[in-house]
Each structure stands twice: as C-alpha cells, then as structure tokens.
Amino acid sequence: MNFILLGPPGAGKGTQGQALASRYGIPKISTGDILRESVALKTPLGLKAKSFMDRGALVPDEVVIGLVRERLKQPDCQKGFILDGFPRTIPQAESLDQTIADAGKSIDAVINFDLAEAEIVRRLSGRRSCPNCKAVFHITLNPPRQSGICDQCQNGLVQREDDKEDTVRNRYKEYLEKTSPLLQYYENSGLLHSLAGNGTIALVSKEIERILSV
C-alpha cells in the first residue's frame, strides 16, 4: 500500500504515520526527517535547505524531489510506503506521479488532516526536543518530569528553530499558499480523504482505518 498524508505542520501526520507504518510493515518517509539528517551531515543539499528551514520557508522543489526520489528506491519501500510532508506543491506532486509511474506503482489514498492555525501554534510552539537522544516533549501536553530536562538522558531540552511561534505562523502561511492547492489536485484524481485533526489520537486513528478499509 502506498499513501500520502497531507495537512499543515503539527496536524498529527507524524504520529498517525508512525502507527500506520507499524501496522502495515512499511516505512514512513518524512521529508522533514530527511532534510534534518542532511543538515546534520552538512551535505550540499542539507546546507542549501537549512537557510529555508530556519525561517520556516518551504525548501525548493528540486532539493526535496531529489531526496525523496532516492529514498523511494530503497529496498524497504518495495512493499509500500507512507509519505509524510511530501508532496507540498503541485510540481512536487507531478514529479511524484512520474516517479511512481516509472516504478510501475500507484498511490492508493491521500489523507488530509484539517486543523486550525491557533491549535497548530499551540502544539508546535510548546514542543521541546532533546538534542542528544531525540526524545520529544511538550510543555503542557507531555511535559518532562523536571522542567527543561530530558526524562531519558537528563540532557537539556531545546526548542527547534522551526517550532518558534513566529516561524510556525510563517510555516502555516506557506502551507496555505503553496500546499493547499494539492487538495484540489488529489480531489480531482479521486484519491483525497479529509478528516478532523483535532480529535484524540485514538479517534483519528479509527477514522483513518475506516478510510483505508473502503
């Protein structure tokens, strides 16, 4: 099974995508993770992407498309994959269609998560990450036992640049301007299914199960 998760940052795509990956035994491919790994490794594409990511702007299509194309060629994608955060623009969607067609495959479903800006800001601006073990907390939804300290390795927690409120709002604006047109693109193809992203994890998961069983 090959499917795409769409929606603004902080809508729950990552959480649900990980659960789906475990259920179906296929990889969840997050462009955010791919890009951050490239930045950490200081690859040419990673350094190019960093300036855009730090201010909440979308990374240029040619950078993202190249990384995703290479990732889909890996052996663990042979049985299927879940794309989280890609495509983000119509050109990316068209490039993905070509890549998938060249491999003799197709997209089975596109699931869109709807969530209001205020809730997105609350979710993302409250996130705190451990730079050592990569654990993620939230100052109100999932606080660490000791404020500012990772439960797992006792390292100091940090707020990622792209989780700061001004950057989050800019990311949301970018999403509305560039990614929202994808909804019509996939609606026209008959693949789009939308759901409310403000429910509990269990309720959203149940709705996704219903969509995929149709």
C-alpha positions in Angstrom: 0.0 0.0 0.0 1.3 3.5 -0.9 -0.3 6.5 0.5 0.2 10.2 1.3 -0.6 12.2 4.5 -1.3 15.9 3.9 -2.1 18.7 6.3 -0.5 21.7 8.0 2.5 21.3 10.3 1.5 20.0 13.7 -1.7 18.3 12.5 -0.7 14.9 13.6 0.6 13.4 10.4 3.8 12.1 12.1 2.1 10.4 15.0 -0.5 8.7 12.8 2.1 7.9 10.1 4.2 6.0 12.6 1.3 4.0 13.8 0.4 3.1 10.2 4.0 2.2 9.4 3.9 -0.3 12.3 0.5 -1.7 11.3 1.4 -2.3 7.7 5.1 -3.0 8.0 6.1 -0.2 5.6 8.3 2.8 6.1 7.0 6.3 7.0 9.0 8.7 4.9 9.1 12.2 6.4 10.8 14.9 4.3 11.4 16.8 7.5 13.5 13.9 8.9 15.3 13.5 5.6 16.1 17.2 5.4 17.2 17.5 9.0 19.5 14.5 8.6 21.0 16.1 5.5 21.5 19.4 7.5 23.2 17.4 10.4 25.5 15.7 8.0 26.2 19.0 6.3 25.6 17.6 2.8 25.4 20.1 0.0 21.7 19.7 -0.2 21.4 19.9 3.5 23.3 23.2 3.7 21.2 24.6 0.9 18.0 23.6 2.7 19.0 24.9 6.1 18.6 28.6 5.3 15.0 27.9 4.2 14.1 25.7 7.1 15.4 28.1 9.7 12.9 30.8 8.6 10.0 28.5 8.1 10.1 28.7 4.3 9.5 25.7 2.0 12.7 24.1 0.7 12.9 24.4 -3.1 11.3 21.6 -5.1 14.5 20.4 -6.8 16.1 19.7 -3.4 13.2 17.8 -1.9 12.3 15.9 -5.1 15.8 14.5 -5.4 16.0 13.3 -1.8 12.5 11.7 -2.0 13.2 10.0 -5.3 16.4 8.4 -3.9 14.6 7.3 -0.7 11.8 5.5 -2.7 14.4 3.4 -4.4 15.5 1.8 -1.1 14.6 -1.9 -0.6 12.3 -1.2 2.4 9.9 0.7 0.1 9.2 -2.3 -2.2 6.1 -3.4 -0.2 4.8 0.1 0.1 5.4 3.5 1.8 3.8 6.3 3.7 4.8 9.9 2.6 4.5 12.4 5.4 5.0 16.0 4.3 5.5 15.3 0.6 4.4 16.4 -1.8 4.0 20.1 -0.8 3.5 21.7 -4.1 1.8 20.9 -7.4 5.2 20.5 -9.2 6.3 18.0 -6.5 3.0 16.1 -6.9 3.6 15.9 -10.6 7.2 14.7 -10.1 6.0 12.1 -7.7 3.4 10.8 -10.1 6.1 10.3 -12.7 8.4 8.6 -10.2 5.7 6.3 -9.1 4.6 5.5 -12.6 8.2 4.8 -13.7 8.3 2.2 -10.9 5.1 0.6 -12.1 3.2 1.6 -8.9 0.4 4.0 -7.9 -0.9 6.0 -4.9 -3.8 4.2 -3.1 -5.0 7.1 -0.9 -4.3 10.6 0.1 -5.4 11.5 3.7 -5.7 15.2 4.6 -5.7 16.4 8.2 -7.7 19.6 8.9 -6.5 21.7 11.9 -7.0 25.4 12.8 -4.0 27.8 13.0 -4.4 28.5 16.7 -4.2 24.8 17.6 -1.2 24.3 15.3 0.7 27.2 17.1 -0.2 25.7 20.5 1.0 22.3 19.6 4.3 23.2 17.8 5.5 26.2 19.9 5.2 24.1 23.0 7.4 21.3 21.7 10.8 20.7 23.3 13.4 18.3 21.9 16.4 16.5 23.3 19.4 17.1 21.0 21.1 14.0 22.5 18.5 11.2 22.4 16.0 12.9 20.1 13.1 12.5 22.6 10.3 15.0 22.2 8.2 16.6 24.9 5.5 19.3 25.2 5.4 22.0 27.9 1.7 21.3 28.6 0.6 18.2 26.6 3.6 16.0 27.5 5.9 17.8 30.0 9.2 16.3 31.2 9.3 15.2 34.9 11.8 18.0 35.5 11.3 21.3 33.6 13.7 21.7 30.7 15.4 18.3 31.3 15.0 15.1 29.2 13.5 12.2 31.2 15.6 9.7 29.3 19.1 11.0 29.3 19.0 14.1 31.6 20.2 16.4 28.8 18.9 19.9 28.5 15.8 20.3 26.2 15.7 22.8 23.4 13.1 24.5 21.2 13.8 23.9 17.5 14.1 27.0 15.4 11.2 25.9 13.2 9.0 25.4 16.3 9.2 29.0 17.5 5.9 30.8 17.2 6.8 33.3 14.5 8.3 30.5 12.4 5.2 28.3 13.0 2.9 31.0 11.8 5.1 31.6 8.7 5.1 27.8 8.0 1.3 27.8 8.2 1.0 30.8 5.8 3.4 29.0 3.4 1.2 25.9 3.7 -2.0 27.8 2.8 -0.3 29.5 -0.2 1.6 26.6 -1.7 0.3 23.3 -0.3 -3.5 23.8 -0.1 -3.8 23.6 -3.9 -2.8 20.0 -3.6 -6.2 19.2 -2.1 -7.9 20.1 -5.4 -5.2 18.2 -7.3 -5.9 15.0 -5.4 -9.6 15.6 -5.2 -9.7 15.6 -9.0 -7.9 12.3 -9.0 -10.4 10.7 -6.6 -7.8 9.9 -4.0 -8.4 12.6 -1.4 -10.0 11.8 2.0 -10.2 14.6 4.7 -10.6 14.2 8.4 -10.6 16.5 11.5 -7.1 16.5 13.1 -8.3 17.9 16.5 -9.6 14.6 17.8 -7.8 12.3 20.1 -5.1 10.1 18.6 -7.3 7.1 19.0 -10.3 8.7 17.3 -8.2 10.0 14.4 -6.6 6.5 14.0 -10.1 4.9 13.9 -11.1 7.3 11.2 -8.0 6.5 9.1 -8.8 2.8 9.5 -12.3 3.4 8.1 -10.9 5.4 5.2 -8.4 2.7 4.2 -10.9 -0.1 4.5 -13.3 1.5 2.0 
